[in-house]
């Protein structure tokens, strides 16, 4: 009986022989490929175990470049700063709970601009002249200090130069082309070029950033700026009709400092008078000489340099060189509820991620944006309020209080890791809103409930920390009146 599956005999035509040859080739080739893959994966596993990989498994240079630079900046070509109202934030909650309260932020939104920009710059320059030792500082280690101290200086310079080069050479001209533009230099190359953003292309030596708002120009390369020792251009508060030819230099309240120290302060001063954004740079604390008693003890971060023109009730100079735990010690409940989780978050924050949070307080009459000597927080020790009669603070009387010169202060706080130096940069943009505006918006009851909620959440002591006993009853009565 003839089978329809297998022929009785196999013809030996040339076509049949060729087909069999092709089939055999693919069969052997498949076996070979499987063998090669198996060997490659085994080798890769062994290389990882021994701390190295074969060249063909290494990351490509392009990926390394991406990991050491900021994401592309989204431009705002039609942005008009002079007509843009400040952002409105109303972070009032019926009960206050001490949490990080963070959310993600696009890196293009790092530095906001609005119609208060120019007047804020004038205020910043005045504060620099009057309180230069308070509004900015670098934890610079003098010549002859230990190897660890000199290493700290290098890290400080690397982080500060990285932030300066990004803000002045990339972020401002790309994000706000209607406010800033680059003016090409005349020399070849771009200084050392070591702090240029990768992928942006080399810029001529002497390239400057020009502000179309103030007329100021400044070198975008931090090394070049430090070599020159100053920036030139019109004083933003100058009323001279020929202000474009007026030369100004950042004031030097510390003429006896070492040149390297003064150079770092120059970078801080330039940034602090060009952007309305306070910032603080934190670096990992040196590892302890003895192993920690807790294996999972997170890395501590320490404040090493800052530009803080609008401190919220504290002298930032007193926080310099201190760890987060020490800086936040006056905050009620911080050590018990937030310290460990915050340390872990800071240690693990990856490059490319930006987070943001908001907080609010009440600015009573006589308290301004610069609150470096108190006025926003009570006196605390280990989370407990200390009564100090010498402060002379009395409750604001309910009768006759009309909200005049009383503002809600909101800080938009951001945190991200600098791509190259891996330092952490904490940014703060401060907004103030007249108390009357909150009432006019129909949010009076919401804020009044939030004031009571300071005492009813997870940390009741926060009510006294924010000086609620001083202004609370008067403000609530006004909002509900």
C-alpha positions as CSV (number, residue, x, y, z in Angstrom):
1,X,0.0,0.0,0.0
2,X,1.4,3.3,-1.0
3,X,2.1,5.8,1.7
4,X,1.2,9.5,1.1
5,X,3.7,10.6,3.8
6,X,7.0,8.9,2.8
7,X,7.8,8.1,-0.8
8,X,8.9,4.6,-1.7
9,X,12.2,5.9,-3.1
10,X,14.0,9.2,-2.9
11,X,14.8,10.7,-6.3
12,X,18.4,11.8,-6.7
13,X,17.9,14.8,-8.9
14,X,20.4,17.8,-8.5
15,X,17.6,19.9,-7.1
16,X,16.9,17.4,-4.3
17,X,20.6,17.1,-3.3
18,X,20.8,21.0,-3.2
19,X,17.8,21.2,-0.9
20,X,19.2,18.6,1.5
21,X,22.5,20.5,1.6
22,X,20.8,23.8,2.5
23,X,18.8,22.1,5.2
24,X,21.9,20.5,6.7
25,X,23.7,23.9,6.7
26,X,21.0,25.7,8.6
27,X,20.8,22.8,11.1
28,X,24.6,23.0,11.8
29,X,24.5,26.8,11.9
30,X,21.8,26.8,14.5
31,X,23.7,24.5,16.8
32,X,26.8,26.7,16.4
33,X,24.9,29.9,17.3
34,X,23.4,28.3,20.4
35,X,26.9,27.2,21.5
36,X,28.3,30.7,21.1
37,X,25.5,32.4,23.0
38,X,25.9,29.9,25.9
39,X,29.6,30.6,26.0
40,X,29.1,34.4,25.9
41,X,26.5,34.4,28.7
42,X,28.7,32.3,30.9
43,X,31.7,34.5,30.2
44,X,29.6,37.6,31.0
45,X,28.5,36.1,34.3
46,X,32.1,35.3,35.3
47,X,33.2,38.8,34.3
48,X,30.6,40.4,36.5
49,X,31.6,38.1,39.4
50,X,35.2,39.2,39.1
51,X,34.4,42.9,38.8
52,X,35.0,43.3,35.0
53,X,33.4,42.8,31.7
54,X,34.7,42.0,28.2
55,X,35.1,45.1,26.0
56,X,32.1,44.2,23.8
57,X,29.8,44.3,26.9
58,X,30.9,47.7,28.2
59,X,28.6,50.7,28.0
60,X,29.0,52.9,25.0
61,X,30.5,56.4,25.5
62,X,27.2,58.0,24.5
63,X,25.4,56.5,27.5
64,X,28.2,57.8,29.8
65,X,27.8,61.3,28.3
66,X,24.1,61.2,28.9
67,X,24.6,60.2,32.5
68,X,26.9,63.2,33.1
69,X,24.7,65.9,31.7
70,X,21.3,67.4,32.3
71,X,18.3,66.4,30.2
72,X,17.6,68.8,27.3
73,X,16.0,72.1,28.4
74,X,12.6,72.9,27.0
75,X,12.6,76.5,25.7
76,X,9.9,79.1,26.3
77,X,10.3,81.3,23.2
78,X,7.1,83.3,23.9
79,X,7.7,83.8,27.6
80,X,7.3,87.4,28.8
81,X,8.7,87.8,32.3
82,X,7.3,91.4,32.8
83,X,3.7,90.3,32.5
84,X,3.9,86.8,34.1
85,X,2.3,86.7,37.5
86,X,4.1,84.7,40.2
87,X,2.8,81.1,40.5
88,X,0.0,80.7,43.1
89,X,0.6,77.9,45.6
90,X,-1.9,77.2,48.4
91,X,-0.6,74.2,50.2
92,X,-3.0,74.3,53.1
93,X,-4.0,71.0,54.7
94,X,-6.7,70.5,57.4
95,X,-4.2,68.6,59.5
96,X,-0.4,68.9,59.4
97,X,1.6,65.7,59.2
98,X,5.4,65.8,59.1
99,X,6.3,64.0,55.8
100,X,8.6,64.7,53.0
101,X,5.6,65.4,50.8
102,X,7.5,65.3,47.5
103,X,6.4,65.0,43.9
104,X,8.4,64.9,40.7
105,X,9.3,68.0,38.7
106,X,10.5,68.4,35.1
107,X,14.1,69.6,35.2
108,X,13.2,72.4,32.7
109,X,11.2,74.0,35.6
110,X,14.2,74.3,37.9
111,X,14.3,78.1,37.9
112,X,11.0,79.9,37.6
113,X,10.7,83.5,36.3
114,X,8.0,86.1,36.8
115,X,7.4,89.9,36.9
116,X,9.1,90.2,40.3
117,X,12.4,89.1,38.8
118,X,14.1,92.5,38.3
119,X,13.1,94.0,41.7
120,X,14.2,90.8,43.4
121,X,17.6,91.2,41.8
122,X,17.9,94.7,43.1
123,X,17.0,93.4,46.6
124,X,19.6,90.6,46.3
125,X,22.4,93.0,45.5
126,X,21.5,95.2,48.4
127,X,21.5,92.1,50.7
128,X,24.9,91.0,49.4
129,X,26.4,94.4,50.2
130,X,24.8,94.5,53.7
131,X,24.9,90.9,54.8
132,X,27.6,89.3,52.6
133,X,28.7,87.0,55.4
134,X,25.2,85.6,55.9
135,X,23.6,85.3,52.5
136,X,26.4,83.1,51.0
137,X,29.3,81.1,52.2
138,X,31.7,78.2,51.2
139,X,33.1,75.8,53.7
140,X,36.6,76.4,52.3
141,X,39.5,74.7,54.0
142,X,42.6,77.0,54.3
143,X,46.0,76.2,52.8
144,X,48.0,73.8,54.9
145,X,44.9,71.9,56.0
146,X,44.7,68.1,55.9
147,X,44.5,66.1,52.8
148,X,40.8,65.5,53.6
149,X,40.3,69.3,53.7
150,X,42.0,69.9,50.4
151,X,39.9,67.1,48.9
152,X,36.8,68.9,50.1
153,X,37.9,72.1,48.4
154,X,38.2,70.2,45.1
155,X,34.8,68.7,45.5
156,X,33.3,72.1,46.3
157,X,34.8,73.7,43.3
158,X,33.7,70.8,41.0
159,X,30.1,71.0,42.2
160,X,29.9,74.8,42.1
161,X,31.5,75.1,38.7
162,X,29.2,72.4,37.3
163,X,26.1,74.3,38.6
164,X,27.4,77.6,37.3
165,X,28.2,76.3,33.9
166,X,24.8,74.7,33.5
167,X,22.8,77.7,34.7
168,X,24.7,80.5,32.9
169,X,25.8,78.6,29.8
170,X,22.8,76.4,29.1
171,X,19.7,76.8,31.2
172,X,19.1,80.5,31.1
173,X,19.7,81.2,27.4
174,X,17.9,78.0,26.3
175,X,14.9,78.2,28.7
176,X,14.3,81.9,28.4
177,X,15.6,83.1,25.1
178,X,13.6,86.4,25.4
179,X,15.5,87.2,28.6
180,X,19.1,85.9,28.0
181,X,21.4,85.4,25.0
182,X,24.9,84.1,24.5
183,X,27.4,86.6,23.0
184,X,30.3,84.8,21.3
185,X,33.8,85.3,22.4
186,X,36.7,86.1,20.2
187,X,39.2,83.5,21.1
188,X,39.4,79.8,19.9
189,X,38.4,77.1,22.3
190,X,36.6,77.7,25.5
191,X,39.0,78.0,28.4
192,X,39.7,74.7,30.1
193,X,36.3,73.4,28.8
194,X,36.2,71.0,31.8
195,X,32.9,72.3,33.0
196,X,31.1,72.6,29.7
197,X,27.9,70.6,29.3
198,X,28.7,67.6,27.1
199,X,26.9,67.5,23.8
200,X,26.5,71.3,23.7
201,X,29.5,72.0,21.6
202,X,32.6,74.1,22.4
203,X,32.0,77.8,22.7
204,X,34.7,80.4,22.0
205,X,36.8,81.6,24.8
206,X,35.3,84.7,26.2
207,X,31.7,83.7,25.4
208,X,29.3,85.7,27.7
209,X,25.7,85.5,28.8
210,X,23.9,88.8,28.3
211,X,20.8,89.6,30.3
212,X,18.2,91.4,28.1
213,X,16.5,92.5,31.3
214,X,19.4,94.3,33.1
215,X,22.0,94.6,30.3
216,X,24.6,92.8,32.4
217,X,27.1,90.4,30.8
218,X,29.1,87.7,32.4
219,X,31.4,85.0,31.3
220,X,29.7,81.6,31.1
221,X,32.9,79.5,31.8
222,X,33.5,79.4,35.5
223,X,37.2,79.0,35.1
224,X,37.4,82.1,32.9
225,X,35.2,84.1,35.4
226,X,37.5,83.2,38.3
227,X,40.6,84.2,36.2
228,X,39.0,87.6,35.5
229,X,38.0,88.1,39.1
230,X,34.8,90.1,38.3
231,X,31.9,90.5,35.9
232,X,31.1,93.8,34.2
233,X,27.9,95.5,33.0
234,X,25.3,97.9,34.2
235,X,24.1,97.9,37.8
236,X,20.5,96.6,37.6
237,X,19.3,99.4,40.0
238,X,21.2,102.1,38.2
239,X,19.0,105.0,36.8
240,X,21.8,106.4,34.7
241,X,20.7,106.8,31.0
242,X,24.2,105.6,30.0
243,X,24.0,102.6,32.3
244,X,25.1,100.2,29.5
245,X,28.7,101.5,30.0
246,X,28.7,101.4,33.8
247,X,31.1,98.9,35.1
248,X,30.2,97.0,38.3
249,X,32.0,94.4,40.4
250,X,30.6,92.1,43.0
251,X,31.5,93.7,46.4
252,X,34.2,92.0,48.4
253,X,33.4,92.1,52.1
254,X,36.3,89.7,52.8
255,X,39.4,91.1,51.1
256,X,41.8,89.0,53.2
257,X,40.5,85.6,52.0
258,X,42.7,83.2,50.0
259,X,42.4,83.7,46.2
260,X,40.7,80.3,45.8
261,X,38.2,81.0,48.4
262,X,37.4,84.4,46.8
263,X,37.0,82.7,43.4
264,X,34.4,80.4,44.8
265,X,32.5,83.3,46.4
266,X,32.6,85.1,43.1
267,X,30.7,82.2,41.5
268,X,28.2,82.2,44.3
269,X,27.8,86.0,44.1
270,X,27.2,85.9,40.3
271,X,24.6,83.2,40.6
272,X,23.0,84.9,43.5
273,X,22.5,88.2,41.7
274,X,21.5,86.7,38.3
275,X,18.8,84.2,39.4
276,X,16.1,84.7,42.0
277,X,16.7,81.2,43.4
278,X,18.4,80.3,46.6
279,X,20.4,77.1,46.5
280,X,22.4,75.0,48.9
281,X,25.0,72.3,47.9
282,X,25.4,69.2,50.0
283,X,28.1,66.6,49.9
284,X,28.4,63.2,51.6
285,X,29.9,63.3,55.0
286,X,33.3,61.5,55.3
287,X,32.8,57.8,56.3
288,X,33.3,57.1,60.0
289,X,36.6,55.5,60.9
290,X,34.8,52.8,62.8
291,X,32.1,50.6,61.2
292,X,28.6,51.7,62.0
293,X,26.6,49.7,64.6
294,X,23.8,49.6,62.1
295,X,24.6,47.9,58.8
296,X,21.9,49.9,56.9
297,X,23.0,53.3,58.3
298,X,22.4,55.8,55.4
299,X,25.1,58.2,54.2
300,X,24.8,61.6,55.9
301,X,24.9,64.7,53.7
302,X,26.4,67.9,54.9
303,X,25.8,71.5,53.9
304,X,29.1,72.7,52.3
305,X,28.1,75.8,50.3
306,X,25.1,78.0,49.8
307,X,23.5,81.1,48.3
308,X,20.5,81.9,50.5
309,X,19.3,85.5,50.3
310,X,15.8,84.8,51.7
311,X,16.4,82.6,54.8
312,X,13.2,81.6,56.5
313,X,13.9,82.6,60.1
314,X,17.4,81.4,60.6
315,X,21.0,82.4,59.9
316,X,22.2,80.0,57.2
317,X,25.9,80.7,58.1
318,X,25.3,78.8,61.4
319,X,24.2,75.8,59.4
320,X,27.3,75.6,57.2
321,X,29.3,72.3,57.6
322,X,26.5,70.7,59.5
323,X,24.7,67.4,58.6
324,X,21.0,67.3,57.7
325,X,20.2,65.9,61.1
326,X,21.8,68.8,62.9
327,X,20.3,71.4,60.6
328,X,16.8,70.1,61.2
329,X,17.2,69.5,64.9
330,X,14.9,72.4,65.8
331,X,12.0,71.0,63.8
332,X,9.6,69.2,66.2
333,X,9.4,65.5,65.4
334,X,12.1,65.5,62.8
335,X,14.4,63.0,64.5
336,X,11.7,60.5,65.4
337,X,9.6,60.7,62.2
338,X,11.7,61.8,59.3
339,X,15.4,61.8,59.9
340,X,16.2,58.2,58.7
341,X,13.9,58.2,55.7
342,X,15.2,61.6,54.6
343,X,18.8,60.5,54.9
344,X,18.1,57.4,52.8
345,X,16.2,59.4,50.2
346,X,19.1,61.9,49.8
347,X,21.6,59.1,49.6
348,X,19.7,57.2,46.9
349,X,18.4,60.1,44.7
350,X,19.4,59.2,41.2
351,X,20.8,61.6,38.6
352,X,18.1,62.9,36.3
353,X,15.3,63.0,38.9
354,X,14.1,66.3,40.3
355,X,11.6,66.4,43.2
356,X,9.7,69.3,44.6
357,X,7.8,70.1,47.9
358,X,6.0,73.1,49.3
359,X,5.8,74.6,52.8
360,X,4.0,77.7,54.2
361,X,4.3,80.1,57.1
362,X,3.0,83.4,58.1
363,X,5.0,86.6,57.8
364,X,3.8,89.1,60.4
365,X,4.4,92.9,60.1
366,X,8.1,93.7,60.2
367,X,9.2,90.3,58.7
368,X,10.6,90.5,55.2
369,X,12.0,88.1,52.6
370,X,15.3,88.2,54.4
371,X,14.5,86.7,57.7
372,X,18.0,85.8,58.8
373,X,17.5,86.8,62.4
374,X,14.2,85.2,63.2
375,X,10.6,86.2,62.8
376,X,9.2,83.0,61.3
377,X,10.0,80.3,63.8
378,X,9.8,79.9,67.5
379,X,12.8,78.9,69.7
380,X,13.2,75.1,70.1
381,X,15.5,72.6,71.6
382,X,14.9,68.9,70.8
383,X,11.5,69.7,69.5
384,X,10.4,71.6,72.6
385,X,9.5,75.3,72.6
386,X,11.6,77.4,74.9
387,X,9.9,80.5,76.3
388,X,12.2,83.5,76.1
389,X,10.8,86.5,77.8
390,X,13.6,88.7,76.4
391,X,12.2,88.2,72.9
392,X,9.3,90.4,73.9
393,X,6.9,88.7,71.5
394,X,3.3,89.2,72.4
395,X,0.2,87.9,70.8
396,X,-1.2,90.0,68.0
397,X,-4.5,91.4,69.3
398,X,-7.6,90.2,67.5
399,X,-9.3,93.6,67.8
400,X,-8.1,96.0,65.2
401,X,-6.1,93.5,63.1
402,X,-6.8,94.1,59.5
403,X,-4.2,91.9,57.8
404,X,-2.0,94.8,56.8
405,X,1.7,93.9,56.1
406,X,0.9,90.3,56.8
407,X,1.7,87.7,54.2
408,X,1.6,84.0,53.5
409,X,5.1,82.8,52.7
410,X,5.4,79.7,50.5
411,X,8.7,78.0,49.7
412,X,9.0,75.9,46.6
413,X,11.8,73.6,47.4
414,X,13.5,71.4,44.8
415,X,16.2,68.7,45.1
416,X,18.3,67.0,42.4
417,X,21.7,65.5,42.0
418,X,24.3,67.2,39.9
419,X,25.1,64.8,37.0
420,X,29.0,65.0,37.1
421,X,30.0,65.8,40.6
422,X,27.1,63.9,42.1
423,X,26.6,66.6,44.8
424,X,23.0,67.3,45.9
425,X,21.5,70.7,45.1
426,X,18.7,72.0,47.2
427,X,16.9,74.9,45.6
428,X,14.4,77.3,47.1
429,X,12.1,79.8,45.4
430,X,10.2,82.0,47.9
431,X,6.7,83.4,47.1
432,X,4.8,85.9,49.3
433,X,1.1,86.5,49.1
434,X,-0.8,89.2,51.0
435,X,-3.2,87.7,53.5
436,X,-5.9,89.8,52.0
437,X,-5.5,88.0,48.7
438,X,-6.2,84.6,50.4
439,X,-9.4,86.0,51.9
440,X,-10.4,87.6,48.6
441,X,-9.9,84.2,46.8
442,X,-12.5,82.6,49.1
443,X,-9.8,80.5,50.9
444,X,-10.1,82.2,54.3
445,X,-11.8,79.3,56.0
446,X,-9.5,76.8,54.4
447,X,-6.4,78.6,55.8
448,X,-8.1,79.1,59.2
449,X,-8.7,75.3,59.4
450,X,-5.1,74.7,58.4
451,X,-3.9,76.9,61.2
452,X,-5.8,74.9,63.7
453,X,-4.6,71.8,61.9
454,X,-1.0,72.6,62.9
455,X,-1.9,71.4,66.4
456,X,-4.0,68.4,65.4
457,X,-1.7,66.5,63.1
458,X,1.2,64.1,63.8
459,X,3.4,66.8,65.3
460,X,1.4,69.3,67.4
461,X,4.6,71.2,68.3
462,X,4.8,72.5,64.8
463,X,2.1,75.1,65.7
464,X,4.4,76.7,68.2
465,X,7.4,76.2,65.9
466,X,5.6,78.4,63.3
467,X,4.8,80.9,65.9
468,X,1.1,80.1,65.8
469,X,0.5,81.4,69.4
470,X,1.7,84.8,68.3
471,X,-0.5,85.3,65.2
472,X,-2.9,82.4,65.1
473,X,-6.1,83.9,66.7
474,X,-5.8,87.3,65.0
475,X,-5.2,85.8,61.5
476,X,-8.1,83.3,61.9
477,X,-10.5,86.1,63.0
478,X,-9.5,88.2,60.0
479,X,-9.9,85.4,57.6
480,X,-13.4,84.5,58.9
481,X,-14.5,88.1,59.3
